[in-house]
Amino acid sequence: MLFLDNILQIKNLDKGQMLSSIEALADQCREAVRDLQGVSVPRDYSQVKNIVVAGMGGSALGAYIIDALYAGEMKVSLEIANVYHLPAYVNKDTLVVLSSYSGSTEETLSCMAEAKKVGAKILVMTAGKDLAKFKKDKKLPGYLFVPHFNPCNSPRMGLGYSLFGLLILFGKMGFIKFGEFEAQKAIKVAEKYNRALGVYKKITDNRAKQLAEKIQNKIPFYFSSSHLAGNIHTAANQLNENAKVFAYWALLPEINHHLMEGLLFPTAIKKDLALVFFESAGDELKIRKRFALTREVAKKRGVEAISYMLQEKTPLGQSFELLVLGSYVSFYLAMLYGLDPTPIPMVDWFKKNMYYKRSL
């Protein structure tokens, strides 16, 4: 039996229950729909001139996905602040979304203080601690969620709450078109690819398992067109944290103006690179041609190029297809490396030392 088809071995490795969190994405989304059904947002929140989402790591991924997916539809500009400070333009006409799964992320709490100081409109997305207290004390709108369907309790695997929560609230405020119809469509796509890519689907018919094997012992580099920028950002983050591999991402057409020239040296690592292109029939003709030519450039330079054609027809569908795919690929790659994907020892070590050694 092939390793990725051995359910018992996989479950023995997955002590942190990440598989259960991946399988529960649709349930997370449903819970967000139920939780936010009766939640309202003050009318003046819809009149802001710009939006800043303050969040780090997994707590910012939902905002990145929305920013890319709805770039042509958002009624106001959206910026993600994954730093200690808000942009200088933030004022009373700005909506600041404070997003922290734990509720205690120090960069986000720093932005919280600044948002309060300048009188910005504040919306909170969290599961507890300091941000939850701030939300309750100030009677602020937002989403205080209890992640029943994220047993591994990792922010990066709780996107059904943070992503769907933002989608629903932005829809309520009129920034994007996202209501019950769109929510159910997205949930159906998540369910569809959970069946198609899950552990019980054999590797011969499982594209996530196949892709994980292709990038094993490689440095994966993900590429897409602009509307999926947030998704490949998310997928690369999950490779970093779940499979503990160096991975990054970039967009077409931007890479055609510089990155291709960087495939010549150092020659020693060419064999270790795997360029993965997430394409769709819905990409505009110029982008489709760029994908083909970029793969040809990689071939000329002796670098492996993998084309992954997404099956969904709509941008929202493609986003949720890729969201499920990226989660499973990172999980399966962790299995191939013999790792429990949930623990993040280096991130935990770093946070601990930041806390105890701030004066250094």
N, C-alpha and C positions, 0 to 999 in steps of 0.2 A: 504493500500500500504506500502511495506517495505521502510524504509528510504532511502537506497542507490538506490532505483528505483524511487525516487521522484525527478525528474529533477528540478522542480521549487525550492524546498527547497535547493538543492545543489547549484544552481546558485545564490540564495540569500545569501548563506554563502560565496561563492567564489568571494568576492568583488575584490580581486587582480587579477582575471582572470587567475589563474593557470591552470584551465582545458583547456582553449584555447591554452596555451603553450604546454601542454602535447599532445593535439590533433594535434598540428602543427609540431611534431618532423620530420615527413617525409618532410614537406615543408621547415623546417630549413635545412635539409640535401640537398635538391634540390637547395636551394639558395646558399649553400656553393659550390656545384658543379659548378653552373653558375658563381659565383664570381671568382672562382679559375681556370676557364677554360684556360684563357690566361696568368696566372701568372707563371713566371719561377723562378727558384732558381739557384744562381751561381753554376757553375760546381764543384768548390772546396768544396762546402758544402757536397757533396756526399762522400768526401774523409776523413771525420772526423773519429777519433778513438773511440769516445764516445759521448753520448747525455745526457744532463741534462735539464729537464723541470722544470723551476722555476714557481711554481704556488701554490695557496692556495685555500682551500675549493672547491667550484664548478668549479673553473678555472683549477683545477688539475685533475678532475675526468676523463676527456678524456684520459689523459696520463696514468693514472692507468689502464684504460680499455685496451689500446693498449699494455702496458707493459706486461699484463697477457696474452692477446689474441694472441700476436705474439712472445711470449717468445722463441719459437722454430724456429722462422724464422728471427727475427731481425738480420741484418748483423753486428751491433755494439751494445754495451751495452747501456741500457737506465736507467737513475735514475731520480726519482722525488725529487726535493729539496723544501720541504714545510717548509722552515726555512728562517732566515735572510741572511744566507751565503751559497755560493757555496762550493762544495767539494774542497779540496786542490789540487786535480789532474787537475782541469779545467785549460786549456791553449789554445794556438792557434789551437790545433788539436781537440778541443771540440766544439760541436754545443750546444749552450745554447738557449733554447726556453723560451722566456719570455711570460708567459700566465696569463693575468689578464683581465677578462671581463670588469671591470670598468676602467682599465688602471691606477688606483691609489693605488693599494694594496702595502702597505709599505714594506712588506717582499720581494715582487717581484722587487720593485724599488731598494731595497738594493742589490739584486742579479744582477740587471741591471748594477749598478755602478761597481760591481766586475768583471762582464763579460767584460765590456768595458776596465777595467784596465789591465786585463791579455791578451787582444787581442783575446778572443774567437770569433768564428763565431756566430752571433746572428740572431735569427728568432723571429718575434713578432706576438703574437696572442692577439688581443684586440678589444674592441668596442670604445675606445676613451681615452680622457684625456692625462695624462703624457706619457703613453706608445705610444699612437698614435702620439704624437708630436715627441717623440724620433725616432720612425720609419720613419716619414717623414723627419726629419732633417738629419738623418744619411743615408737615402735612403736604408733602410734595407728590406729584403724580409720578407714575412709572410702573415698574413691575418688580415686586418682591416675591420671588418664586421659591418654592420648595421642590428641589430636583428629585422627585420620586423615581424618575426613570433614567437616572444617571448613576448607577451603582458604583462606578469607578471614581465618581466625584471629581473628575478632572474637568476644568473649564473648557478645554479644547474639545471635549466630547459631549458637552452640554449645549451644543448650538441650537438644538430644538427650542431651548428657552431663550437664549440671548438673541439669536437671529430672528426667530419667529416673533419674539416679543417686540423687537424693533420694527419688524415689518408691519405688525398689527397696529402698533402705536403710530407709526408714520402714516399708515393708511387712515387711521382715525383723524389725524391732523390734516389730511388732504395733501400731504407731500408726494405721495405715490398712490397708484391704484392697487390696493391690496385689501381685499375683503374676504368674505366667506368663500366665494367662488375660487379665488386665487389660492386661498389657504388649503382648500380641499384638493385642488389640482397638485399642489406641491407635496402634500401628504401622500397622495396616490403614487407619485413618482418615487418618493422615498421608500414606500412599501414595495414597489415593483423591483427596484434595484437591490433592496435588501434580500429579496428572494433570489434574484439573479446572481448576486455576488457573495452571498452568505456562505458559512462554513459547510453547510450540507450540500451545496452545489459542487460537484466534482471539478477538478482542475481542468479537465478536458472541455468543459462548458463554462468555465468561470474566468472571465477576463481580468478580474482583480487578482486572483491567484497567479494567473499567467504573467501579468505585469510585474508583480512582486518578484517572481523568479527571474524575470529579465533584468531587473535593476539590482538584484542581489550582488554584493561585492562590487558595486559601481557607485559613482557619485551621480545621483539623479539631478537633472536640471529640467524643470517643468516650463513649458511654454503654452500660451494660448492667445487668442485675440482679446481685445480690451474688456468685453462684457463679462469675461470669466476671470479677470485679474484677481478679485477677492477669493475666488475658489482655488486657484493654483497657489496663491499665498497661503491659504488655509491648509491645502494638501502638503505643501512643503514644510510648514510648521509642524504638522502631524508627523511627517517623516523624521524631523529633528527630534521631537519629544518622544514619540512612540517607538520608532525603530533605532533611535540614537545614531542617525547617519547625517553626514553633511549633505544638505540639499538646498537648492535655491530655485528661484523662478524669475521669468522675464516675459515681456510681451512683444508680439508682432503688432505693428511694423517697426517699433523702436529698435529692436535688436539688429535689424538689417542695416542700421546706420553706424554700427560700431562692433557689437559683440562677435560677429562672424570672423572678424580679423584676429580675434583672440584665440582661435582654435589651432594655431600653428605651434605655439610653444606653451609650456614645456612638453616636449615629445613624449617624455616618460609617462605622463598621466593620460594620454589620449585613449589608451585601452581601458582606462578606468572610468571614463565618462559615459553617461547614457542620457541623451537628449530626448525628452518625451514631449511630443506635440499633441495637444488636445484640440482636435479639429471637429468641425460640424458642417453638415451640408448647408446650414443656414448662414455660414460665414460669407461675407460679401466676396465677389469674384476676385478682387485684388488681393484680399487676405488669403484666399485659397491658393492663389498663384504664389504668394510669398511663402506659405507653408511648404509647398512643393520645392521651390527654389532653395529655401533654407536647408531642407533635408539634403538636397543635392550638394550644397556647400559642405555640410557635415561629412558627407560621403567622400568628397574630394580631399578633405583633411584627415580622413581615416578615423572619424569619430562616429560611434553608433548613434543612429537616429531612429526613434520609434514613433510611429504614427498611431494615435488612438482616436478613432472616429466615434464621437458621441452619437447616441441614437435618438435622443429627444429632439423635437422640432422647434420648441419655443425657448427663448432665453431663460425663463424661469425653470422650465423642465430640465434644461441642460445644467443649470446651476445646481439643482438638487440631485441630478444624476451624478455629477462630478463630486458633490459633497459626500455622497455615499461611497462612491468609488475611492476617493482619496482616503477616507477613513479605513476602508477595508485593506487597501494596498499597504498603508503604514502598519496596520495590525499584522497582516500576513508576513511582511518583511521582518517585523520583530520576532515572529514565530520562527522564521528561517534562521535568524541569528540566535535563537534559543533564549529570548528575553521575555520577561514579564513587561509589557509595554506601559503599564500605568506609572510606576515610580519614576520620578525625575530627580535623581540624587544630586546632580550638579546644580540645577536650579535651586533646590532646597538648601544645599550648602552655601550657595551664593547669597540667598536671602538671609540666612542665619548670620553670615559674616558681615553683611551690610548692616544688620541690626546691631550686632555687638561691637563693630569696629568703625562706626561712622566718623569718628574723629581722625582716622588715619588719612 
